[in-house]
Amino acid sequence: MTGSTESGTTPAACCDDSADPAAPARAGARADGLWTVDEHLADVLAAVGPLPAIELQLLDAQGCRLAEDVVAEGDLPPFDNSSMDGYALRTPDTVGASDAYPSVLTVVGDIAAGAGELPAVGPGQAARIMTGAPVPPGAGAVAPVEWTDGGTGTGRPADAMAAAVEGEEVRVLRPVAEAAHIRRRGSDVAAGSRVLTAGTRLGPAQLGLLAAIGRATATVRPRPRVVVLSTGSELVQPGEPVGPGQISESNSFTLTAAARDAGAIAYRVGGVPDDAARLRAVLEDQLGRADLIVTSGGVSVGAYDVVKEVFAEYGGVDFRRLRMQPGKPQGFGRIGPGPGVPLLALPGNPVSAYISFELFVRPAIRTMLGAEDVHRPVVRAHCPVALRSPAGRRQFLRGRYTASDGLVEPVGGAESHLVGALARADCLITVPEDVTELPAGSEVDVVLLGG
């Protein structure tokens, strides 16, 4: 792991494989052995950074963030073109035109989208033109076909472009303003202009723009690959029979979905029993495809916590206690050869695991993405009910936030197993470490969890 501690431990010493991973100095040598939420988060973020930039095909780059500014090499549109089906003409030829006194023009040719050779338009002339087709030389505007008789010369109203007629004439039934219905070259994007800046997330509109200016690839920060696994012999897969002492495994589903919501490519491994050999084998198998590993379970004090046993073999994972509720036990470090892969070990209780993800894992993923918005937004709101919190712990209560009223109310209790209440929550209510009671109507910090 990296990051300094209050004892003055250097990052290099923290990553020394010869060090005892259970030694008190690795936990910060604090008087009570507890880390604050902010200290642990800072340590995590100090160990990760934006992934190296790579070049991807456009659709493969969806959801990634640009690693460089994008400058247009040419104009968009690349030429003057018609925004309507109609007739390209000279505007002086339509002055005073009306149904009773139309301007009668000679049609000199047809221009379809993609046309190369263009007929010149002189006085008293027009060229039939389709939407997106280049404007011919001499023409200063386009009269929509609805403003004409359709080019038959019969004076009949037109509802569609008619087939070409030898010696055709078109009657224009109203004046046409200069440049009407022409999309000018460079009116959308001018050559040499910066169209997207580094850090921009590539969604459908941005990918479309890149394609429109002729870019087939984009240089981006790739989405981090996150491997999620849960540990515990009591876990069974959803849909399987649940025996005595067993529960359906849910953490890996919650955390995998949360990782994808944060922008990662997430792989769910599922439940791993409390067996050191099995856990070791799974980790070795997953290291090759992981930029980040997230586990849940096995981080508290317990006789069967093989997670600590296995991670101790790698020598780079610390297990800590934090000044927070829920989520007091946490693990963090690196495993694997070379610099290793960052690993965050979260508690096994479902609410503890999810809140820990939001506080520590999500910011790590956002940092690896190169995103500026690493943290969830925080707002202030009034809580209409009184709150109680343990001394010395930053408490995170599930809540429902009403922006129009500026109010937030707790959902369910403070226990870390209440997944029903968690599913109804859209925010976290934060009670600081030095506060044990808040009267009804108090103003609190609210972490918005988003949709």
URRAUR-V829001 format. One record per run of one state. SS is the DSSP state (h for helix, s for strand, l for the rest). FROM is the first residue (numbers start at 1). LEN is the number of residues. If there is no record, write none. Layout:
SS;FROM;LEN
SS;FROM;LEN
//
This chain:
l;1;10
h;11;4
l;15;9
h;24;4
l;28;6
s;34;2
l;36;1
h;37;10
l;47;6
s;53;5
l;58;1
h;59;3
l;62;3
s;65;2
l;67;3
s;70;2
l;72;4
s;76;1
l;77;4
s;81;2
l;83;3
s;86;4
l;90;1
h;91;4
l;95;8
s;103;9
l;112;13
s;125;5
l;130;4
s;134;1
l;135;6
s;141;4
h;145;3
s;148;1
l;149;20
s;169;4
l;173;9
s;182;2
l;184;5
s;189;1
l;190;4
s;194;3
l;197;4
s;201;1
l;202;2
h;204;9
l;213;4
s;217;5
l;222;3
s;225;7
l;232;3
s;235;2
l;237;10
s;247;2
l;249;2
h;251;11
l;262;3
s;265;8
l;273;3
h;276;14
l;290;2
s;292;5
l;297;9
h;306;9
l;315;2
s;317;6
l;323;1
s;324;2
l;326;3
s;329;7
l;336;5
s;341;6
l;347;3
h;350;20
l;370;8
s;378;6
l;384;3
s;387;2
l;389;5
s;394;9
l;403;4
s;407;4
l;411;8
h;419;6
l;425;2
s;427;5
l;432;5
s;437;2
l;439;3
s;442;7
l;449;3
//
